[in-house]
Amino acid sequence: MREPRDATKTDVKTTKPATSTTSFPLILDVDDFKGDFSFDALFGNLVNDLLPSFKLEDLEAEGADSQPNVNKFSQATNPLFPEVEKLLSLFKDSSKELIELRKQIDGRLHNLKKDVSVQDTKHRKTLAELEKGVDGLFESFARLDSRISSVGQTAAKIGDHLQSADAQRETASQTIELIKYLMEFNSSPGDLMELSPLFSDDSRVAEAASIAQKLRSFAEEDIGRHGINVPSAVGNANASRGLEVAVANLQDYCNELENRLLSRFDAASQKRELTTMAECAKILSQFNRGTSAMQHYVATRPMFIDVEVMNADTRLVLGDQAAQTSPNNVARGLSSLYKEITDTVRKEAATITAVFPSPSEVMSILVQRVLEQRVTAILDKLLVKPSLVNLPSMEEGGLLFYLRMLAVAYEKTQELARDLRTVGCGDLDVEGLTESLFSNHKDEYPEYEQAALRQLYKVKMEELRAESQISDSSGTVGRTKGATVASSQQQISVTVVTEFVRWNEEAITRCNLFSSQAATLATHVKAVFTCLLDQVSQYIADGLERARDGLTEAANLRERFVLGTSVSRRVAAAAASAAEAAAAAGESSFRSFMVAVQRSGSSVAIIQQYFANSISRLLLPVDGAHAAACEEMATAMSSAEAAAYKGLQQCIETVMAEVERLLSAEQKATDYKTNDDGMVPDHRPTTACTRVVAYLSRVLESAFTALEGLNKQAFLSELGNRLHKVLLTHWQKYTFNPSGGLRLKRDITEYGEFVRSFNAPSVDEKFELLGIMANVFIVAPESLATLFEGTPSIRKDAQRFIQLRDDYKSAKLASKLSSLWS
C-alpha cells in the first residue's frame, strides 16, 4: 500500500515498523527522481528509520574509548548489524519498486517516441508546404518590384518631359519677352528713346544689362548665320528684314550702359563705397567678362597716373643727385620703394577681393601694370647700358658700376616678385615677367662681365706703371755700384693677384644670380674664370720677364768688363771694380727673380685654391666643363712657366759666372803646389773655395725659400752638375804636388758638404768621386795603378788629372800607366 503521492517527493518517507519482524511497503514515485536528484539523499531516507540505535551506539562507543576498564568482549555475543534483515527486506522491496518504475518509464518513453515520430512527420509536411508558399511569395515580390521599377521609370520620364516642357514654356515666355525687347531695338537706327522703362530704370540696371547682352548675342548670331555685314547694314536706314539695326542699337545701348556703370563705379570708388562698387562690378562682369571694369579700376590707381608718385620713386632710388648714387644706396632705395609698392598692392588686394567677382584676374592685371609701368620706369632710369666700344671711364665707375647696379636691381626686383606672388597675382607668371624686364641686359651680360674684368686689369696695370715711374723719378729706383735694384712696384705682388681673384669672385656671384640653368651658369663661369687665368698668366709672365731683364742686364755688365791679358794695372783695377759691381747686380737680380718665382708660385696656388673652392662645383654638373677649365688653366700657366724656366736658366748662368770669377780672382798657383820644407801642411780650404762656398750659401738662400718640390730639386741638381763641371775645368789649370793634393781634397770636401744640402744624390755621388780622384795627387807613383781597381768609373777623368802632377814627366807616369789606359 502507498501513501498519497504528495507525502514523498525527493525525500522518501517510511513508517517505522511496529515490531522488529514486520515492515511497511516502500513508497517510491517517479517524481522522486525528477529535479535535483541525489542518490545519497534517497538512500538516507530509506535507512534512517531503521538505524537509530546504530547512531546512538556510535556515540556511546566514542565515549567508551576514553574508559580503559570497559570490557569490550562483552559485546561479542550481540549481532554486529541487528537490523540487517529489515534492511535486506527494504532493499528487495525498493528493487522491485524500481524495476516497476523502470517498466513504467520505458512504456511512457515508447509512447512518446511514437508521438514524436507522428508529430515530426506532420512538421516536415508543414515545412514543405511553407517552402512552396514562400517561393511563390518571392516570385510575387519580384514581379511587384519589376512593376514598381517600370512604373518609377515611366514616372521619371514623365517628370523629365514635364520638366522639359516647363523649361520650354519658361524659355518660350522669356523668348517672347526678348523678342518684344528685340523689336524695340530693331525699330529704327540710333533711336533709343522708345525703349521700355526697364532699360532706363537705374534700379533695374542688372536686369537690363543681362537682357541686352542676351539680345545682342542672339542678333549677332542671326546675322552671322546669314552672312550680313553689320556696318553696311547699319548704314542702310531701310534695312528691316534682318536684325542689323537691333545689333547697332544694342551695341550703342551697351556702350552707354557700360559707361554709365563705370561712372557710377568711379564715384563709388572715390567715396570708398565698397558695396556700390561691388554691385557695379558684378553688373559690368556681363560685359566682356568685366575686363573693362578691371582695366579701368587698375588704370585709375594713383600710382599709375600721379606724376608726383613717379618723381618720388626716382628721388627715393637715385637720390636728389643721381650722379652720386652708389650700389649700396640704390639697394636701400629699391628696398624701400619695393616695400611701399608691396604695401600698396596688399591694400588694393583687400579692396579688389571685396569688390570684384573674379579678384585673381584683377590682381593679375594690377601686378602686371605695376611691373610694366612703375618698376620699368625706375629701371630705365637706373640701368643705362654703356657702350662696349667707348667704355665709361673709371671716374664714372666704369663697366663695373653698371654691372653692380644691374645685380642690385635684379636681386631686389626678384624679391619684389616673390613678395607680390605672396600677396596674390592670379595666374600671372610674375617671375617670367620679371625676367623679361632684364632680358635686354642679360642677353649681353657675359660680354659686359668680361669687358669689365679687362678694364679693371688695364687700369690696375696703368696704376702700377704710374707708381713705378713716380718711384723712379723720386730716386727710389736707381743704380748703386752699377747694380739695378728692382722696385717693389715692378715685382710680382700676391696682393695684386688676390685683387684679381676678388674681382672674379664678384663676377662669379653675379653669374650665379643671373643664370638659373646649370649649363648656362657653367658657360658664363668658364668665360669669367678664363679672364682671370689670362690676367694672372699675363701678370706673372710680365713680372718674370721684368725680373729676367735684371739678370740680362747683369750679364751684359759682366761681358762689358771682360779684359784681355795685356792690360795695365790701373785698367785691371778699374775692371775688377766694375766686375765687382756687375757681380753685385747679378746677385741682386738673382734674389729679385727668386722672389718673383716665389710670388708666382703663391699666386698660382691662390688660383688653384680658388678654382677648387668656388669654380669646380659650378662646372661639375655639366659634362666636360670641369675638364675643359682644367685644361684652360694649364694652358694659361704655360707662358708663365716658360718665363720661369728661362729665368732659372739665367740664374744658374749668373751664379756660375760669379763662381768662375771668384775662382779666377782668388785661386793662386801656390794653393796646390806648396813647398815641402818640413812645415806642417795647411788643412784649411783655400781662399777661393771659402769665397765660392760663402757666395753660394748667401745667394742660394733665396732659392731654397722660393722653390719647392720638383722645381727645387731640378734647379739644384742642374746647379750642382754645373758647379762640378766648372770646378773640373778650373782645376785643370793648375799643377799639384802631394801637399797640394791634400789641399785640393780639403776643398772638394768643403764643396761636397755644401752641395749635400741640395738633396741631389747624383750630385753627391759626383763630388764623392772627385774626392777619390784627388788621391791621384797624394799617392806615390807606383801606387797609382791600384787606385783605380776599386773605382774604375773615374779612370777617364783621372787620366787628365794625373797629367797635372808635378812629377808627371819626371816620374815618367805616361809610360808607366800606358797599359792601364789601354
Sequence and secondary structure as in RCSB ss.txt:
>XXXX:A:sequence
MREPRDATKTDVKTTKPATSTTSFPLILDVDDFKGDFSFDALFGNLVNDLLPSFKLEDLEAEGADSQPNVNKFSQ
ATNPLFPEVEKLLSLFKDSSKELIELRKQIDGRLHNLKKDVSVQDTKHRKTLAELEKGVDGLFESFARLDSRISS
VGQTAAKIGDHLQSADAQRETASQTIELIKYLMEFNSSPGDLMELSPLFSDDSRVAEAASIAQKLRSFAEEDIGR
HGINVPSAVGNANASRGLEVAVANLQDYCNELENRLLSRFDAASQKRELTTMAECAKILSQFNRGTSAMQHYVAT
RPMFIDVEVMNADTRLVLGDQAAQTSPNNVARGLSSLYKEITDTVRKEAATITAVFPSPSEVMSILVQRVLEQRV
TAILDKLLVKPSLVNLPSMEEGGLLFYLRMLAVAYEKTQELARDLRTVGCGDLDVEGLTESLFSNHKDEYPEYEQ
AALRQLYKVKMEELRAESQISDSSGTVGRTKGATVASSQQQISVTVVTEFVRWNEEAITRCNLFSSQAATLATHV
KAVFTCLLDQVSQYIADGLERARDGLTEAANLRERFVLGTSVSRRVAAAAASAAEAAAAAGESSFRSFMVAVQRS
GSSVAIIQQYFANSISRLLLPVDGAHAAACEEMATAMSSAEAAAYKGLQQCIETVMAEVERLLSAEQKATDYKTN
DDGMVPDHRPTTACTRVVAYLSRVLESAFTALEGLNKQAFLSELGNRLHKVLLTHWQKYTFNPSGGLRLKRDITE
YGEFVRSFNAPSVDEKFELLGIMANVFIVAPESLATLFEGTPSIRKDAQRFIQLRDDYKSAKLASKLSSLWS
>XXXX:A:secstr
    GGG SSS      SSTT        GGGGSSS  HHHHHHHHHGGG HHHHHHHHHHHHHTT TT  GGGG
GGS S TTHHHHHHHHHHHHHHHHHHHHHHHHHHHHHHHHHHHHHHHHHHHHHHHHHHHHHHHHHHHHHHHHHHH
HHHHHHHHHHHHHHHHHHHHHHHHHHHHHHHHHHHTSSTT  TTS GGGT GGGHHHHHHHHHHHHHHHHHHHHH
HT  HHHHHH TT  SSSHHHHHHHHHHHHHHHHHHHHHHHHHHHHT HHHHHHHHHHHTTSGGGHHHHHHHHHT
SHHHH HHHHHHHHHHHH S GGG  HHHHHHHHHHHHHHHHHHHHHHHHHHHHH S HHHHHHHHHHHIIIIII
HHHHHHH     SSS   GGGTHHHHHHHHHHHHHHHHHHHHHHHHHH  TT  HHHHHHHHTHHHHTTHHHHHH
HHHHHHHHHHHHHHHHHHHHHHHHTSS EETTEE   TTTS  HHHHHHHHHHHHHHHHHHHHH  SHHHHHHHH
HHHHHHHHHHHHHHHHHHHHHHHHHHHHHHHHHHHT   SS  HHHHHHHHHHHHHHHHHHHHHHHHHHHHHHHH
HHHHHHHHHHIIIIIHHHHTTSTTHHHHHHHHHHHHHHHHHHHHHHHHHHHHHHHHHHHHHHHHHH  GGGSS  
 SS     S  HHHHHHHHHHHHHTHHHHHH  HHHHHHHHHHHHHHHHHHHHHHHTTS B HHHHHHHHHHHHH
HHHHHGGG  HHHHHHHHHHHHHGGGGTS GGGHHHHTTS GGGHHHHHHHHTTBTTTTTTTHHHHTHHHH 
